[in-house]
């Protein structure tokens, strides 16, 4: 298949002929419906064609993944923040969660199945949210068939770092541990499995966003979480599906509704495996960028940013006009393979 693009391979339907990989670290499941699932909905070129930018034609999927099949819905994930449970102690607030690692088949495009490894049955895992200065406790239970961990970005002791060989190390199937640390610094962080092979554990879906709000808070806004990810469906260590919050083109089929002139805050995380860079571009607007969210002052006003794996940004903007506005990766291949969507701005 030398010289053949991923899109041509998909549309050619050659994925169905590929052999299955061994059971130890499966990367996904080939499904013959993938070619049809990613076909353009109606004529026109790719994500960056004149027709696409004019709104007269765009890529999409034939139908939509039923959220009941996956047990999670990207339309809900985008505004879902898990605050856990709290209790007061003599030294302050303790915030707690229980996170379960489990193997689960999910659908990443209509008819395209993927054997994922999940936190709490979803990809991305729950968006954990806390306030600066709180004490955090995360009970991690491994119900998977493979060793896993939870590694949190932030500031904590080595014993709580969630990596093999230090502290609790790998958590074997059927075992559990509790990670405990302070909520610092404020900003947009990330958690993911750090067991080896690391690329496999991330690519299979073990990651999620982790937000620590500053003590003084942020201005009130319509808040959205977007985790940019991808899926290698044919075991070649390149991605055949790209998305925000897992399901290809889902926000094309179900645009994210926001109110005109209301402040919108986007928590943007890139956890894409097998590709060095990802990007975010919005049409007909600009946003303020807060890298990692660790400052309350933006660093730039722009409409496109680039992120490496694990990089995060908080973006803030207002839409002055009603209508449908596209957002997508500013890499044509990523956009054509699922990473694009719409904001629908209403009065």
C-alpha positions as CSV (number, residue, x, y, z in Angstrom):
1,X,0.0,0.0,0.0
2,X,3.0,2.3,-0.4
3,X,2.0,5.7,-1.6
4,X,-1.7,5.2,-0.8
5,X,-3.2,7.8,1.5
6,X,-5.2,6.8,4.6
7,X,-8.4,8.3,3.0
8,X,-8.0,6.4,-0.2
9,X,-7.4,3.2,1.7
10,X,-10.6,3.8,3.7
11,X,-12.7,4.6,0.8
12,X,-11.3,1.7,-1.1
13,X,-12.6,-0.6,1.5
14,X,-9.3,-2.4,1.9
15,X,-9.5,-2.3,5.7
16,X,-11.9,-5.3,5.7
17,X,-9.2,-7.5,4.3
18,X,-6.6,-6.8,6.9
19,X,-5.8,-9.6,9.4
20,X,-6.6,-9.4,13.1
21,X,-3.7,-8.6,15.4
22,X,-2.8,-10.8,18.5
23,X,-4.9,-10.6,21.6
24,X,-2.3,-9.3,24.0
25,X,-2.5,-5.6,23.0
26,X,-5.3,-5.2,20.4
27,X,-5.4,-1.9,18.7
28,X,-9.0,-1.9,17.4
29,X,-11.3,-3.8,15.2
30,X,-11.5,-3.7,11.4
31,X,-15.0,-3.0,10.2
32,X,-16.1,-3.1,6.6
33,X,-18.5,-0.2,7.1
34,X,-15.7,2.3,7.6
35,X,-15.5,3.3,4.0
36,X,-19.2,4.1,3.8
37,X,-19.2,5.7,7.2
38,X,-16.7,8.4,6.2
39,X,-18.1,9.2,2.7
40,X,-19.0,12.8,2.1
41,X,-22.7,13.5,2.8
42,X,-23.2,15.4,-0.4
43,X,-20.8,16.4,-3.2
44,X,-18.0,18.9,-2.9
45,X,-14.4,18.6,-2.0
46,X,-12.5,18.0,1.2
47,X,-12.6,20.0,4.4
48,X,-10.8,22.9,2.9
49,X,-12.6,23.1,-0.4
50,X,-14.4,26.2,-1.6
51,X,-17.7,24.4,-1.2
52,X,-16.9,23.4,2.3
53,X,-16.0,26.9,3.4
54,X,-19.0,28.3,1.7
55,X,-21.3,25.8,3.5
56,X,-22.7,24.3,0.3
57,X,-21.0,20.9,0.8
58,X,-19.1,19.2,3.6
59,X,-17.9,15.9,4.8
60,X,-19.8,13.9,7.3
61,X,-21.1,10.5,8.1
62,X,-24.1,8.5,6.8
63,X,-26.2,8.5,10.0
64,X,-25.0,9.1,13.5
65,X,-23.7,6.8,16.2
66,X,-26.5,6.0,18.6
67,X,-25.3,7.2,22.0
68,X,-27.1,4.2,23.6
69,X,-24.6,1.9,21.8
70,X,-21.6,3.6,23.4
71,X,-23.2,4.5,26.7
72,X,-21.9,8.1,26.2
73,X,-22.9,11.0,24.0
74,X,-20.4,13.6,22.6
75,X,-23.3,16.1,22.8
76,X,-23.3,15.6,26.5
77,X,-19.6,15.1,27.1
78,X,-18.9,18.5,25.7
79,X,-20.6,20.1,28.8
80,X,-20.1,17.3,31.3
81,X,-17.9,18.2,34.3
82,X,-17.4,15.7,37.1
83,X,-17.0,17.4,40.5
84,X,-16.9,14.2,42.5
85,X,-18.0,14.3,46.1
86,X,-16.7,16.5,48.8
87,X,-16.4,16.5,52.6
88,X,-15.0,19.0,55.0
89,X,-12.1,18.2,57.3
90,X,-10.2,20.3,59.9
91,X,-7.7,21.2,57.2
92,X,-10.1,22.0,54.3
93,X,-12.1,20.4,51.6
94,X,-11.4,16.8,50.4
95,X,-12.8,16.0,46.9
96,X,-13.1,12.3,45.9
97,X,-13.8,10.2,42.8
98,X,-13.8,6.6,41.9
99,X,-12.5,5.7,38.5
100,X,-12.9,2.3,36.9
101,X,-10.7,1.0,34.0
102,X,-12.5,-1.4,31.8
103,X,-12.3,-2.9,28.3
104,X,-15.2,-1.9,26.1
105,X,-16.1,-2.0,22.5
106,X,-17.2,1.5,21.3
107,X,-18.4,2.9,17.9
108,X,-16.2,5.7,16.6
109,X,-18.2,6.2,13.4
110,X,-21.4,4.6,12.2
111,X,-20.7,0.9,11.9
112,X,-17.0,1.3,12.9
113,X,-16.2,-0.6,16.1
114,X,-13.2,-0.1,18.2
115,X,-12.0,-2.3,21.1
116,X,-11.2,0.5,23.6
117,X,-9.8,0.7,27.1
118,X,-11.8,3.2,29.0
119,X,-12.1,5.1,32.3
120,X,-15.6,4.8,33.6
121,X,-16.8,3.3,30.3
122,X,-16.2,6.3,28.1
123,X,-13.6,7.9,25.8
124,X,-12.5,10.4,26.8
125,X,-12.8,9.6,30.5
126,X,-14.8,11.9,32.8
127,X,-13.6,15.5,33.0
128,X,-12.5,15.8,36.6
129,X,-12.9,19.2,38.1
130,X,-11.7,20.7,41.4
131,X,-10.8,24.0,43.0
132,X,-7.3,25.3,43.7
133,X,-6.1,24.3,47.2
134,X,-8.4,21.3,47.7
135,X,-7.2,17.9,48.7
136,X,-7.9,15.3,46.0
137,X,-8.4,11.6,46.3
138,X,-9.0,9.3,43.3
139,X,-9.7,5.7,44.0
140,X,-8.7,3.8,40.9
141,X,-10.1,0.3,40.3
142,X,-8.7,-1.9,37.4
143,X,-11.5,-4.0,36.0
144,X,-9.6,-4.4,32.8
145,X,-7.6,-7.5,31.6
146,X,-4.4,-5.4,31.5
147,X,-2.3,-3.5,34.0
148,X,-3.1,0.2,34.1
149,X,-2.4,3.4,36.0
150,X,-3.7,7.0,36.3
151,X,-1.0,9.6,35.8
152,X,-2.1,13.2,36.6
153,X,-0.4,16.3,35.1
154,X,0.1,18.8,37.9
155,X,2.2,19.1,41.0
156,X,2.4,16.2,43.5
157,X,4.8,13.8,45.2
158,X,6.6,11.1,43.3
159,X,4.7,8.4,45.0
160,X,1.4,9.7,43.5
161,X,2.7,10.0,40.0
162,X,0.9,6.9,38.6
163,X,3.9,5.4,36.7
164,X,5.3,1.8,36.8
165,X,7.9,1.2,39.4
166,X,7.1,4.1,41.7
167,X,4.5,4.3,44.4
168,X,1.7,1.9,43.7
169,X,3.2,1.4,40.2
170,X,1.1,-0.7,37.8
171,X,-2.3,-1.7,39.1
172,X,-2.9,-5.2,38.1
173,X,-6.3,-6.5,36.9
174,X,-8.6,-6.8,39.9
175,X,-6.5,-4.5,42.1
176,X,-7.0,-0.9,43.2
177,X,-5.2,2.0,44.6
178,X,-5.9,5.6,45.8
179,X,-4.0,8.6,44.4
180,X,-4.0,11.6,46.8
181,X,-2.5,15.0,46.1
182,X,-3.2,18.8,46.4
183,X,-5.1,20.6,43.6
184,X,-2.3,22.7,42.1
185,X,-1.6,24.7,40.0
186,X,-4.9,26.0,38.7
187,X,-5.4,25.5,35.0
188,X,-6.3,22.8,32.5
189,X,-4.5,19.6,33.0
190,X,-4.7,16.0,31.8
191,X,-4.7,12.5,33.1
192,X,-3.9,9.2,31.3
193,X,-2.6,5.7,31.8
194,X,1.2,5.5,31.9
195,X,1.7,1.7,31.7
196,X,3.8,0.4,28.9
197,X,3.7,0.3,25.9
198,X,2.6,3.9,26.6
199,X,1.4,4.6,23.0
200,X,-0.9,1.6,23.2
201,X,-2.5,2.6,26.4
202,X,-3.1,6.2,25.2
203,X,-4.3,5.2,21.7
204,X,-6.8,2.7,23.2
205,X,-8.6,5.5,25.1
206,X,-7.2,5.8,28.6
207,X,-7.2,9.6,29.1
208,X,-9.3,12.5,30.2
209,X,-9.3,16.2,31.0
210,X,-8.6,17.5,34.5
211,X,-9.5,21.1,35.5
212,X,-8.5,23.0,38.6
213,X,-10.3,26.3,38.9
214,X,-8.5,29.3,40.4
215,X,-9.6,30.3,43.9
216,X,-11.1,33.5,42.6
217,X,-12.8,31.7,39.8
218,X,-13.2,32.8,36.2
219,X,-15.9,34.9,34.5
220,X,-19.2,33.2,34.0
221,X,-19.3,31.4,30.6
222,X,-20.8,28.6,28.6
223,X,-18.1,26.1,29.1
224,X,-17.1,23.3,26.7
225,X,-14.5,20.5,26.9
226,X,-13.0,19.3,23.7
227,X,-10.5,16.4,23.8
228,X,-8.9,15.9,20.3
229,X,-8.2,12.3,19.7
230,X,-7.9,9.6,17.0
231,X,-8.2,5.9,16.4
232,X,-5.9,3.4,14.6
233,X,-8.5,0.9,13.3
234,X,-6.1,-1.3,11.2
235,X,-3.1,-1.8,13.6
236,X,-0.6,0.2,11.5
237,X,0.2,2.8,14.1
238,X,-1.4,5.6,12.1
239,X,-4.9,6.9,12.7
240,X,-7.8,6.2,10.3
241,X,-10.3,8.2,12.4
242,X,-9.9,11.7,13.9
243,X,-12.3,13.4,16.2
244,X,-13.2,15.7,19.1
245,X,-14.6,13.7,21.9
246,X,-14.2,10.4,20.0
247,X,-17.0,10.1,17.5
248,X,-16.1,11.2,13.9
249,X,-18.1,14.2,12.6
250,X,-20.5,14.0,15.5
251,X,-20.6,17.8,15.9
252,X,-21.4,18.1,12.2
253,X,-24.5,16.1,12.7
254,X,-25.3,17.6,16.1
255,X,-23.8,21.2,16.2
256,X,-22.9,22.7,19.5
257,X,-25.4,25.3,20.3
258,X,-24.2,28.6,21.8
259,X,-25.9,31.9,22.5
260,X,-25.0,35.0,20.5
261,X,-22.8,37.4,22.5
262,X,-22.4,35.0,25.4
263,X,-18.9,34.2,26.6
264,X,-17.8,30.7,25.5
265,X,-14.9,29.0,27.2
266,X,-13.4,26.0,25.5
267,X,-11.1,23.6,27.4
268,X,-9.1,22.2,24.6
269,X,-6.8,19.1,25.1
270,X,-4.8,17.2,22.5
271,X,-4.1,13.6,23.3
272,X,-3.7,12.4,19.7
273,X,-1.3,9.4,19.4
274,X,0.8,8.6,16.4
275,X,0.7,12.1,15.0
276,X,3.2,14.8,16.2
277,X,0.8,17.7,16.1
278,X,-2.9,18.6,16.1
279,X,-4.6,21.9,15.5
280,X,-7.8,23.8,16.1
281,X,-9.3,26.4,13.8
282,X,-12.6,28.3,14.0
283,X,-14.3,30.0,11.1
284,X,-15.4,33.7,11.0
285,X,-14.2,34.5,14.5
286,X,-11.1,34.9,16.8
287,X,-10.5,33.6,20.4
288,X,-8.3,34.6,23.3
289,X,-5.8,31.9,24.1
290,X,-4.7,31.0,27.7
291,X,-2.0,28.3,27.4
292,X,-2.5,25.5,29.9
293,X,-5.0,27.9,31.6
294,X,-2.4,28.8,34.3
295,X,-2.7,32.5,33.8
296,X,-5.8,34.7,33.9
297,X,-4.4,36.9,31.1
298,X,-4.5,35.7,27.5
299,X,-1.3,35.5,25.5
300,X,-2.8,36.1,22.0
301,X,-5.9,36.7,19.9
302,X,-6.1,34.2,17.0
303,X,-8.2,31.8,15.1
304,X,-5.8,28.8,14.8
305,X,-3.5,27.1,17.3
306,X,-1.2,24.1,17.1
307,X,-0.8,21.6,20.0
308,X,1.6,18.7,20.6
309,X,0.4,15.6,22.4
310,X,-0.6,16.4,26.0
311,X,-0.7,20.2,25.3
312,X,-3.7,22.1,26.5
313,X,-5.3,25.6,26.1
314,X,-8.3,27.5,27.4
315,X,-9.9,29.5,24.6
316,X,-12.5,32.3,25.2
317,X,-14.7,34.0,22.6
318,X,-18.1,35.4,21.8
319,X,-20.1,35.0,18.6
320,X,-21.5,38.3,17.5
321,X,-23.7,36.9,14.7
322,X,-26.2,34.0,14.6
323,X,-25.6,31.1,12.2
324,X,-23.6,27.9,11.8
325,X,-19.8,28.3,12.1
326,X,-17.4,25.4,11.4
327,X,-14.4,24.4,13.5
328,X,-11.9,21.8,12.6
329,X,-8.3,20.6,12.6
330,X,-6.3,22.7,10.1
331,X,-4.8,19.6,8.6
332,X,-7.0,18.6,5.7
333,X,-6.5,14.9,6.2
334,X,-7.6,15.1,9.9
335,X,-10.7,17.1,8.9
336,X,-11.7,14.7,6.1
337,X,-11.4,11.7,8.5
338,X,-13.7,13.1,11.1
339,X,-12.2,16.1,13.0
340,X,-14.7,18.8,12.1
341,X,-17.9,20.2,13.5
342,X,-20.2,23.2,13.8
343,X,-21.2,25.8,16.3
344,X,-24.8,26.8,15.9
345,X,-25.3,30.3,17.3
346,X,-28.8,31.3,18.3
347,X,-30.4,34.5,19.4
